[in-house]
């Protein structure tokens, strides 16, 4: 995608989406990705080794009375 195509998409946004889109674009421009250290990688590996079984959709609906 070119910048011109991105400008076209921005021009087509409804007014209600301008502020959220601007915040997201500012985040992308200002975001400085930090390197992932060894400790964090170890935590990620440990979490992947023991995945959560999750919560069934029906249980969530019951919890919220839906």
C-alpha positions, -999 to 999 in steps of 0.1 A, spaced: 0 0 0 13 34 -9 10 66 12 -14 79 -14 -37 49 -9 -35 54 28 -45 90 24 -75 79 4 -85 55 32 -82 83 57 -103 106 35 -130 80 34 -132 76 72 -164 87 89 -159 117 112 -166 95 142 -135 74 134 -110 103 128 -98 106 165 -93 68 170 -75 65 137 -53 95 146 -44 80 180 -35 47 163 -13 64 137 4 84 163 11 52 183 26 36 152 48 66 144 60 71 180 62 34 190 97 23 197 98 -15 198 119 -27 228 139 -59 224 126 -89 242 150 -100 269 158 -136 279 136 -136 309 106 -125 289 113 -152 263 115 -178 290 81 -166 304 66 -168 269 79 -203 264 66 -214 298 31 -200 290 31 -218 257 41 -250 273 11 -248 297 -18 -234 277 -50 -225 296 -80 -246 288 -100 -214 285 -136 -208 295 -165 -221 275 -186 -195 257 -218 -208 274 -202 -203 309 -194 -166 300 -230 -161 288 -244 -176 320 -221 -154 341 -234 -123 325 -270 -135 325 -273 -137 287 
